[in-house]
Amino acid sequence: MLSEELIAKVGDSLDAMSPKPASRRELDVLVARIEGKIRAAQERGATYAEIAKQISESGYPIKTNTLRLAVQRRRKQPPDTKKQDGRNPARRKRPQTPNGGSSIVQRADTKKP
């Protein structure tokens, strides 16, 4: 069952696998830079599969679902909190109460009467 031919065939098929994007951050940067062009292509009737194929042919290997998820992640971010340099400043802000204080709850045993 396990022959040299089979081992060679499996090895060759692994060598032929296309590379994946280096990182999610790299993919997010790409999508952020070409988001307008992706939307324009979709408005002209292009599918995620066609767009992913075009991007892959341009030299950046990407699968259809990977592109779709990256675009959806980008679209879910409100315009004023879109990440810049991989950081989301809106997440670091501490919630404020209406009077401007922190929304941290005081322990019951330290409350003033």
Secondary structure, DSSP 8 states (H G I E B T S, - for coil): ---HHHHHHHHHHHHTS----S-HHHHHHHHHHHHHHHHHHHHTT--HHHHHHHHHHTT----HHHHHHHHHHHHHS-GGG--BTTB-HHHHS--B-TTSSB-----GGG---
